[in-house]
């Protein structure tokens, strides 16, 4: 029960930080845009964000970051259209986590692109090779699909709502 409470506190703290960052980024974008600027196409109403939280380990953290930066992000973006919003690292007394936020047009696209990425032969080989050299790079993986509320100051596309 204590571990659950500790994990819940970490997740809630992370979500609050992400919400603040998304709001800040949105307000900065709005401040820099002319008052008459409008998106060319309206944002899809079923757009979503996906929060991913990976437990990573201090002894091979540099190898994890190198693999994610040089390989995972490249493959995710170039082949499967992953839209990275932001990436963070967070630390508590007993755990280091890598947290990132993705933007998707809808849930079916998110599921299809994750399935394709996980089946990617290059990615499978990279994971196999790095594990052979550095050991397990990722422990527990948590995922949250975030859908904006009707009163959210930021839409799923990251733009401010009227």
MDTraj code that builds the backbone (N, CA, C; nanometers):
import mdtraj as md
import numpy as np

residues = "UNK UNK UNK UNK UNK UNK UNK UNK UNK UNK UNK UNK UNK UNK UNK UNK UNK UNK UNK UNK UNK UNK UNK UNK UNK UNK UNK UNK UNK UNK UNK UNK UNK UNK UNK UNK UNK UNK UNK UNK UNK UNK UNK UNK UNK UNK UNK UNK UNK UNK UNK UNK UNK UNK UNK UNK UNK UNK UNK UNK UNK UNK UNK UNK UNK UNK UNK UNK UNK UNK UNK UNK UNK UNK UNK UNK UNK UNK UNK UNK UNK UNK UNK UNK UNK UNK UNK UNK UNK UNK UNK UNK UNK UNK UNK UNK UNK UNK UNK UNK UNK UNK UNK UNK UNK UNK UNK UNK UNK UNK UNK UNK UNK UNK UNK UNK UNK UNK UNK UNK UNK UNK UNK UNK UNK UNK UNK UNK UNK UNK UNK UNK UNK UNK UNK UNK UNK UNK UNK UNK UNK UNK UNK UNK UNK UNK UNK UNK UNK UNK UNK UNK UNK UNK UNK UNK UNK UNK UNK UNK UNK UNK".split()
xyz = np.array([
    [0.0821, -0.1187, 0.0000],
    [0.0000, 0.0000, 0.0000],
    [0.0872, 0.1261, 0.0000],
    [0.2006, 0.1209, 0.0731],
    [0.2904, 0.2362, 0.0777],
    [0.3497, 0.2614, -0.0594],
    [0.3920, 0.1549, -0.1296],
    [0.4484, 0.1705, -0.2643],
    [0.3429, 0.2272, -0.3601],
    [0.2183, 0.1829, -0.3467],
    [0.1111, 0.2351, -0.4313],
    [0.0943, 0.3854, -0.4093],
    [0.0918, 0.4271, -0.2824],
    [0.0766, 0.5698, -0.2524],
    [0.1938, 0.6507, -0.3081],
    [0.3142, 0.5964, -0.2939],
    [0.4333, 0.6646, -0.3452],
    [0.4266, 0.6771, -0.4970],
    [0.3870, 0.5696, -0.5650],
    [0.3734, 0.5728, -0.7107],
    [0.2642, 0.6693, -0.7515],
    [0.1527, 0.6677, -0.6810],
    [0.0423, 0.7585, -0.7116],
    [0.0860, 0.9038, -0.6955],
    [0.1613, 0.9330, -0.5898],
    [0.2110, 1.0690, -0.5697],
    [0.3007, 1.1111, -0.6855],
    [0.3899, 1.0215, -0.7297],
    [0.4805, 1.0533, -0.8406],
    [0.4027, 1.0790, -0.9681],
    [0.3043, 0.9955, -0.9959],
    [0.2245, 1.0111, -1.1181],
    [0.1474, 1.1424, -1.1138],
    [0.0848, 1.1726, -1.0012],
    [0.0087, 1.2969, -0.9895],
    [0.0997, 1.4183, -1.0023],
    [0.2172, 1.4134, -0.9413],
    [0.3124, 1.5240, -0.9538],
    [0.3552, 1.5420, -1.0982],
    [0.3798, 1.4317, -1.1664],
    [0.4198, 1.4376, -1.3071],
    [0.3085, 1.4971, -1.3917],
    [0.1855, 1.4533, -1.3690],
    [0.0731, 1.5056, -1.4459],
    [0.0539, 1.6547, -1.4218],
    [0.0690, 1.6986, -1.2987],
    [0.0563, 1.8419, -1.2701],
    [0.1652, 1.9207, -1.3413],
    [0.2867, 1.8690, -1.3396],
    [0.3970, 1.9378, -1.4074],
    [0.3724, 1.9431, -1.5574],
    [0.3224, 1.8352, -1.6141],
    [0.2946, 1.8316, -1.7576],
    [0.1841, 1.9310, -1.7921],
    [0.0800, 1.9349, -1.7129],
    [-0.0281, 2.0297, -1.7377],
    [0.0217, 2.1726, -1.7340],
    [0.1073, 2.2028, -1.6373],
    [0.1627, 2.3383, -1.6282],
    [0.2498, 2.3689, -1.7486],
    [0.3303, 2.2710, -1.7911],
    [0.4179, 2.2930, -1.9058],
    [0.3372, 2.3114, -2.0342],
    [0.2361, 2.2294, -2.0553],
    [0.1529, 2.2429, -2.1751],
    [0.0844, 2.3786, -2.1759],
    [0.0342, 2.4231, -2.0613],
    [-0.0290, 2.5550, -2.0533],
    [0.0715, 2.6650, -2.0838],
    [0.1920, 2.6532, -2.0285],
    [0.2956, 2.7526, -2.0540],
    [0.3329, 2.7574, -2.2016],
    [0.3563, 2.6411, -2.2604],
    [0.3913, 2.6363, -2.4023],
    [0.2801, 2.6969, -2.4876],
    [0.1572, 2.6667, -2.4531],
    [0.0446, 2.7208, -2.5274],
    [0.0392, 2.8718, -2.5159],
    [0.0577, 2.9250, -2.3970],
    [0.0521, 3.0701, -2.3804],
    [0.1680, 3.1376, -2.4512],
    [0.2858, 3.0751, -2.4523],
    [0.3990, 3.1320, -2.5257],
    [0.3707, 3.1343, -2.6748],
    [0.3120, 3.0273, -2.7249],
    [0.2774, 3.0202, -2.8658],
    [0.1747, 3.1278, -2.9014],
    [0.0780, 3.1485, -2.8137],
    [-0.0247, 3.2485, -2.8385],
    [0.0329, 3.3893, -2.8330],
    [0.1247, 3.4135, -2.7400],
    [0.1839, 3.5462, -2.7277],
    [0.2671, 3.5800, -2.8508],
    [0.3286, 3.4808, -2.9117],
    [0.4132, 3.5048, -3.0281],
    [0.3331, 3.5116, -3.1574],
    [0.2096, 3.4639, -3.1574],
    [0.1295, 3.4600, -3.2797],
    [0.0491, 3.5880, -3.2946],
    [0.0303, 3.6336, -3.4195],
    [-0.0559, 3.7500, -3.4387],
    [-0.1979, 3.7191, -3.3923],
    [-0.2686, 3.8211, -3.3485],
    [-0.4038, 3.8031, -3.2940],
    [-0.4978, 3.7425, -3.3954],
    [-0.4719, 3.7616, -3.5255],
    [-0.5624, 3.7099, -3.6281],
    [-0.5240, 3.5696, -3.6743],
    [-0.4144, 3.5142, -3.6200],
    [-0.3693, 3.3819, -3.6649],
    [-0.4728, 3.2763, -3.6290],
    [-0.5036, 3.1932, -3.7238],
    [-0.5960, 3.0822, -3.7034],
    [-0.5351, 2.9591, -3.7704],
    [-0.5551, 2.8424, -3.7125],
    [-0.5054, 2.7231, -3.7806],
    [-0.5753, 2.7080, -3.9159],
    [-0.5009, 2.6564, -4.0146],
    [-0.5591, 2.6399, -4.1477],
    [-0.6721, 2.5387, -4.1475],
    [-0.6563, 2.4351, -4.0681],
    [-0.7631, 2.3362, -4.0560],
    [-0.8006, 2.3263, -3.9089],
    [-0.9270, 2.3063, -3.8804],
    [-0.9656, 2.2970, -3.7398],
    [-0.9050, 2.1724, -3.6766],
    [-0.8685, 2.1795, -3.5482],
    [-0.8114, 2.0623, -3.4831],
    [-0.9150, 1.9516, -3.4746],
    [-0.8702, 1.8259, -3.4903],
    [-0.9661, 1.7155, -3.4797],
    [-1.0215, 1.7069, -3.3380],
    [-1.1500, 1.6815, -3.3285],
    [-1.2137, 1.6784, -3.1973],
    [-1.1749, 1.5547, -3.1177],
    [-1.1247, 1.4530, -3.1850],
    [-1.0884, 1.3317, -3.1128],
    [-0.9372, 1.3200, -3.0916],
    [-0.8631, 1.4312, -3.1077],
    [-0.7195, 1.4304, -3.0826],
    [-0.6934, 1.4023, -2.9348],
    [-0.5825, 1.3340, -2.9074],
    [-0.5490, 1.2934, -2.7711],
    [-0.3997, 1.3115, -2.7471],
    [-0.3623, 1.3078, -2.6201],
    [-0.2221, 1.3011, -2.5804],
    [-0.2001, 1.1662, -2.5135],
    [-0.0777, 1.1200, -2.5221],
    [-0.0413, 0.9947, -2.4566],
    [0.0798, 1.0228, -2.3683],
    [0.0678, 0.9902, -2.2408],
    [0.1757, 1.0058, -2.1450],
    [0.2397, 0.8693, -2.1245],
    [0.3713, 0.8629, -2.1424],
    [0.4453, 0.7379, -2.1221],
    [0.5457, 0.7603, -2.0098],
    [0.5527, 0.6659, -1.9164],
    [0.6430, 0.6754, -1.8023],
    [0.7234, 0.5459, -1.7966],
    [0.8554, 0.5580, -1.8118],
    [0.9437, 0.4415, -1.8079],
    [1.0304, 0.4489, -1.6826],
    [1.0358, 0.3406, -1.6106],
    [1.1329, 0.3279, -1.5029],
    [1.2680, 0.3005, -1.5692],
    [1.3681, 0.3828, -1.5378],
    [1.5025, 0.3596, -1.5921],
    [1.5992, 0.3469, -1.4751],
    [1.7186, 0.2985, -1.5041],
    [1.8111, 0.2627, -1.3973],
    [1.9361, 0.3498, -1.4028],
    [1.9803, 0.3949, -1.2863],
    [2.0948, 0.4854, -1.2783],
    [2.2209, 0.4251, -1.3417],
    [2.2423, 0.2954, -1.3242],
    [2.3672, 0.2360, -1.3715],
    [2.3784, 0.2322, -1.5245],
    [2.2671, 0.2386, -1.5974],
    [2.2759, 0.2385, -1.7443],
    [2.1855, 0.3460, -1.8071],
    [2.1607, 0.4507, -1.7296],
    [2.0744, 0.5591, -1.7747],
    [2.1285, 0.6254, -1.9020],
    [2.2579, 0.6466, -1.9107],
    [2.3160, 0.7103, -2.0299],
    [2.2904, 0.6249, -2.1536],
    [2.3007, 0.4935, -2.1401],
    [2.2748, 0.4037, -2.2538],
    [2.1275, 0.4102, -2.2938],
    [2.0384, 0.4180, -2.1953],
    [1.8960, 0.4313, -2.2273],
    [1.8718, 0.5583, -2.3084],
    [1.9229, 0.6722, -2.2582],
    [1.8989, 0.7994, -2.3266],
    [1.9590, 0.7998, -2.4670],
    [2.0762, 0.7432, -2.4824],
    [2.1374, 0.7360, -2.6152],
    [2.0508, 0.6525, -2.7094],
    [2.0028, 0.5376, -2.6622],
    [1.9190, 0.4523, -2.7466],
    [1.7886, 0.5218, -2.7823],
    [1.7264, 0.5876, -2.6849],
    [1.5989, 0.6526, -2.7127],
    [1.6181, 0.7686, -2.8104],
    [1.7185, 0.8532, -2.7826],
    [1.7422, 0.9710, -2.8657],
    [1.7837, 0.9332, -3.0078],
    [1.8800, 0.8446, -3.0197],
    [1.9379, 0.8134, -3.1510],
    [1.8567, 0.7125, -3.2315],
    [1.7843, 0.6268, -3.1657],
    [1.7175, 0.5183, -3.2379],
    [1.5651, 0.5206, -3.2242],
    [1.5155, 0.5119, -3.1009],
    [1.3701, 0.5024, -3.0825],
    [1.2991, 0.6244, -3.1414],
    [1.3455, 0.7446, -3.1063],
    [1.2780, 0.8651, -3.1572],
    [1.2858, 0.8736, -3.3092],
    [1.4000, 0.8394, -3.3638],
    [1.4166, 0.8445, -3.5096],
    [1.3169, 0.7524, -3.5782],
    [1.3113, 0.6288, -3.5339],
    [1.2214, 0.5309, -3.5955],
    [1.0757, 0.5708, -3.5722],
    [1.0441, 0.6089, -3.4488],
    [0.9066, 0.6485, -3.4162],
    [0.8598, 0.7648, -3.5040],
    [0.9435, 0.8673, -3.5165],
    [0.9061, 0.9865, -3.5949],
    [0.9025, 0.9588, -3.7444],
    [1.0141, 0.9075, -3.7960],
    [1.0297, 0.8965, -3.9412],
    [0.9419, 0.7889, -4.0037],
    [0.9266, 0.6778, -3.9368],
    [0.8511, 0.5677, -3.9972],
    [0.7049, 0.5641, -3.9554],
    [0.6764, 0.6107, -3.8332],
    [0.5427, 0.5887, -3.7796],
    [0.4708, 0.7163, -3.7363],
    [0.5300, 0.8306, -3.7609],
    [0.4617, 0.9570, -3.7382],
    [0.4359, 0.9949, -3.5940],
    [0.5156, 0.9462, -3.5007],
    [0.4987, 0.9842, -3.3608],
    [0.5261, 1.1344, -3.3486],
    [0.4388, 1.2049, -3.2768],
    [0.4508, 1.3489, -3.2581],
    [0.4893, 1.3746, -3.1123],
    [0.6193, 1.3948, -3.0884],
    [0.6696, 1.4190, -2.9536],
    [0.6407, 1.5627, -2.9131],
    [0.5761, 1.5803, -2.7972],
    [0.5474, 1.7129, -2.7440],
    [0.6589, 1.7561, -2.6499],
    [0.6967, 1.6684, -2.5572],
    [0.8015, 1.6995, -2.4602],
    [0.8514, 1.5703, -2.3967],
    [0.9739, 1.5770, -2.3423],
    [1.0358, 1.4634, -2.2747],
    [1.0988, 1.5135, -2.1456],
    [1.0892, 1.4344, -2.0384],
    [1.1423, 1.4726, -1.9080],
    [1.2076, 1.3534, -1.8413],
    [1.2869, 1.3842, -1.7399],
    [1.3354, 1.2832, -1.6477],
    [1.2960, 1.3293, -1.5085],
    [1.2501, 1.2376, -1.4267],
    [1.2103, 1.2706, -1.2902],
    [1.2739, 1.1695, -1.1955],
    [1.3037, 1.2155, -1.0769],
    [1.3716, 1.1309, -0.9798],
    [1.3017, 1.1390, -0.8463],
    [1.2841, 1.0238, -0.7825],
    [1.2356, 1.0204, -0.6452],
    [1.3416, 0.9481, -0.5638],
    [1.3137, 0.9245, -0.4382],
    [1.4133, 0.8612, -0.3516],
    [1.4623, 0.7275, -0.4041],
    [1.3717, 0.6488, -0.4597],
    [1.4070, 0.5128, -0.4969],
    [1.3890, 0.4817, -0.6454],
    [1.3673, 0.5838, -0.7284],
    [1.3322, 0.5531, -0.8667],
    [1.3650, 0.6707, -0.9582],
    [1.4146, 0.6368, -1.0782],
    [1.4346, 0.7359, -1.1837],
    [1.3371, 0.7012, -1.2948],
    [1.2691, 0.8033, -1.3469],
    [1.1714, 0.7803, -1.4525],
    [1.1994, 0.8722, -1.5715],
    [1.1746, 0.8188, -1.6886],
    [1.1781, 0.8942, -1.8128],
    [1.0325, 0.9097, -1.8540],
    [0.9899, 1.0326, -1.8752],
    [0.8495, 1.0622, -1.9036],
    [0.8425, 1.1390, -2.0340],
    [0.7514, 1.0987, -2.1218],
    [0.7328, 1.1781, -2.2425],
    [0.5863, 1.1840, -2.2811],
    [0.5557, 1.2894, -2.3578],
    [0.4194, 1.3169, -2.3976],
    [0.4125, 1.3163, -2.5498],
    [0.3177, 1.2392, -2.6021],
    [0.2948, 1.2308, -2.7464],
    [0.1588, 1.2898, -2.7800],
    [0.1460, 1.3405, -2.9003],
    [0.0174, 1.3906, -2.9489],
    [-0.0255, 1.3004, -3.0641],
    [-0.1529, 1.2597, -3.0634],
    [-0.2087, 1.1721, -3.1667],
    [-0.3387, 1.2320, -3.2205],
    [-0.3681, 1.2084, -3.3480],
    [-0.4951, 1.2580, -3.4022],
    [-0.6158, 1.1849, -3.3439],
    [-0.5962, 1.0565, -3.3052],
    [-0.7058, 0.9781, -3.2488],
    [-0.6496, 0.8476, -3.1920],
    [-0.7311, 0.7782, -3.1146],
    [-0.6886, 0.6537, -3.0493],
    [-0.6566, 0.5416, -3.1483],
    [-0.7354, 0.5204, -3.2543],
    [-0.7006, 0.4127, -3.3480],
    [-0.5637, 0.4336, -3.4143],
    [-0.5305, 0.5581, -3.4474],
    [-0.3982, 0.5867, -3.5056],
    [-0.2897, 0.5550, -3.4044],
    [-0.3093, 0.5971, -3.2800],
    [-0.2114, 0.5694, -3.1750],
    [-0.1862, 0.4186, -3.1635],
    [-0.2920, 0.3414, -3.1567],
    [-0.2772, 0.1957, -3.1416],
    [-0.2087, 0.1329, -3.2621],
    [-0.2468, 0.1735, -3.3810],
    [-0.1880, 0.1171, -3.5028],
    [-0.0398, 0.1503, -3.5126],
    [-0.0026, 0.2736, -3.4790],
    [0.1372, 0.3141, -3.4915],
    [0.2238, 0.2478, -3.3850],
    [0.1716, 0.2284, -3.2652],
    [0.2475, 0.1558, -3.1632],
    [0.2675, 0.0106, -3.2043],
    [0.1646, -0.0511, -3.2585],
    [0.1771, -0.1903, -3.3031],
    [0.2830, -0.2025, -3.4110],
    [0.2804, -0.1108, -3.5070],
    [0.3792, -0.1129, -3.6156],
    [0.5204, -0.0895, -3.5618],
    [0.5359, 0.0067, -3.4717],
    [0.6679, 0.0354, -3.4154],
    [0.7223, -0.0858, -3.3402],
    [0.6411, -0.1476, -3.2565],
    [0.6877, -0.2622, -3.1779],
    [0.7243, -0.3817, -3.2654],
    [0.6695, -0.3882, -3.3863],
    [0.7016, -0.4969, -3.4793],
    [0.8183, -0.4612, -3.5718],
    [0.8699, -0.3408, -3.5622],
    [0.9771, -0.2942, -3.6502],
    [1.1043, -0.3771, -3.6279],
    [1.1548, -0.4361, -3.7339],
    [1.2708, -0.5252, -3.7230],
    [1.3969, -0.4524, -3.6780],
    [1.4179, -0.3320, -3.7284],
    [1.5360, -0.2561, -3.6840],
    [1.5277, -0.2276, -3.5346],
    [1.4114, -0.1860, -3.4859],
    [1.3949, -0.1567, -3.3442],
    [1.4173, -0.2814, -3.2592],
    [1.3644, -0.3949, -3.3024],
    [1.3850, -0.5201, -3.2284],
    [1.5341, -0.5527, -3.2177],
    [1.6072, -0.5341, -3.3273],
    [1.7509, -0.5629, -3.3279],
    [1.8272, -0.4654, -3.2382],
    [1.7919, -0.3393, -3.2421],
    [1.8572, -0.2395, -3.1558],
    [1.8343, -0.2741, -3.0090],
    [1.7132, -0.3108, -2.9730],
    [1.6840, -0.3494, -2.8345],
    [1.7654, -0.4716, -2.7940],
    [1.7738, -0.5692, -2.8835],
    [1.8499, -0.6910, -2.8536],
    [1.9976, -0.6589, -2.8310],
    [2.0553, -0.5777, -2.9209],
    [2.1984, -0.5434, -2.9116],
    [2.2284, -0.4600, -2.7865],
    [2.1467, -0.3617, -2.7580],
    [2.1755, -0.2783, -2.6413],
    [2.1563, -0.3553, -2.5110],
    [2.0601, -0.4453, -2.5073],
    [2.0411, -0.5275, -2.3873],
    [2.1606, -0.6203, -2.3658],
    [2.2182, -0.6716, -2.4747],
    [2.3338, -0.7603, -2.4632],
    [2.4545, -0.6862, -2.4051],
    [2.4669, -0.5591, -2.4355],
    [2.5811, -0.4804, -2.3879],
    [2.5549, -0.4176, -2.2515],
    [2.4354, -0.3604, -2.2312],
    [2.4071, -0.2796, -2.1127],
    [2.3096, -0.3428, -2.0139],
    [2.2498, -0.4560, -2.0485],
    [2.1481, -0.5149, -1.9626],
    [2.0133, -0.4490, -1.9879],
    [1.9193, -0.4800, -1.9021],
    [1.7841, -0.4254, -1.9159],
    [1.7891, -0.2741, -1.8953],
    [1.7368, -0.1981, -1.9926],
    [1.7392, -0.0522, -1.9844],
    [1.6093, 0.0064, -1.9293],
    [1.5013, -0.0685, -1.9362],
    [1.3703, -0.0183, -1.8937],
    [1.3061, -0.1199, -1.8005],
    [1.2525, -0.0691, -1.6899],
    [1.1773, -0.1534, -1.5976],
    [1.0289, -0.1405, -1.6269],
    [0.9553, -0.0972, -1.5283],
    [0.8103, -0.0820, -1.5426],
    [0.7771, 0.0291, -1.6423],
    [0.6759, 0.0041, -1.7254],
    [0.6263, 0.1050, -1.8195],
    [0.4812, 0.1342, -1.7842],
    [0.4512, 0.2637, -1.7705],
    [0.3136, 0.3064, -1.7459],
    [0.2704, 0.3925, -1.8636],
    [0.1427, 0.3896, -1.8906],
    [0.0874, 0.4668, -2.0018],
    [-0.0454, 0.5264, -1.9604],
    [-0.0678, 0.6498, -2.0024],
    [-0.1954, 0.7160, -1.9802],
    [-0.2378, 0.7819, -2.1106],
    [-0.3619, 0.7658, -2.1494],
    [-0.4173, 0.8380, -2.2634],
    [-0.4948, 0.9547, -2.2046],
    [-0.4562, 1.0752, -2.2452],
    [-0.5108, 1.1968, -2.1876],
    [-0.6044, 1.2631, -2.2883],
    [-0.7271, 1.2822, -2.2477],
    [-0.8251, 1.3502, -2.3318],
    [-0.8656, 1.4775, -2.2604],
    [-0.8598, 1.5914, -2.3292],
    [-0.8908, 1.7178, -2.2612],
    [-1.0370, 1.7248, -2.2190],
    [-1.0586, 1.7857, -2.1070],
    [-1.1953, 1.8116, -2.0632],
    [-1.2507, 1.9287, -2.1428],
    [-1.3805, 1.9468, -2.1386],
    [-1.4443, 2.0563, -2.2104],
    [-1.3969, 2.1915, -2.1588],
    [-1.3506, 2.1979, -2.0344],
    [-1.3077, 2.3242, -1.9756],
    [-1.1555, 2.3368, -1.9662],
    [-1.0831, 2.2466, -2.0314],
    [-0.9371, 2.2541, -2.0311],
    [-0.8899, 2.3814, -2.1001],
    [-0.7893, 2.4506, -2.0428],
    [-0.7386, 2.5708, -2.1087],
    [-0.6598, 2.5391, -2.2359],
    [-0.6256, 2.4127, -2.2563],
    [-0.5503, 2.3715, -2.3738],
    [-0.6221, 2.2539, -2.4390],
    [-0.6368, 2.2595, -2.5713],
    [-0.7002, 2.1503, -2.6440],
    [-0.6017, 2.0360, -2.6624],
    [-0.6468, 1.9253, -2.7190],
    [-0.5604, 1.8102, -2.7442],
    [-0.4495, 1.8445, -2.8419],
    [-0.4679, 1.9438, -2.9257],
    [-0.3641, 1.9819, -3.0220],
    [-0.2641, 2.0776, -2.9618],
    [-0.2842, 2.1198, -2.8355],
    [-0.1911, 2.2088, -2.7699],
    [-0.2233, 2.3556, -2.7904],
    [-0.3353, 2.3843, -2.8534],
    [-0.3738, 2.5233, -2.8747],
    [-0.4719, 2.5659, -2.7660],
    [-0.4720, 2.6938, -2.7374],
    [-0.5624, 2.7455, -2.6352],
    [-0.7053, 2.7413, -2.6870],
    [-0.7953, 2.7049, -2.5999],
    [-0.9371, 2.7035, -2.6344],
    [-0.9948, 2.8427, -2.6129],
    [-1.1030, 2.8752, -2.6854],
    [-1.1635, 3.0090, -2.6684],
    [-1.2162, 3.0302, -2.5289],
])
top = md.Topology()
chain = top.add_chain()
for i, resn in enumerate(residues, 1):
    res = top.add_residue(resn, chain, resSeq=i)
    for name in ("N", "CA", "C"):
        top.add_atom(name, md.element.get_by_symbol(name[0]), res)
traj = md.Trajectory(xyz[None], top)
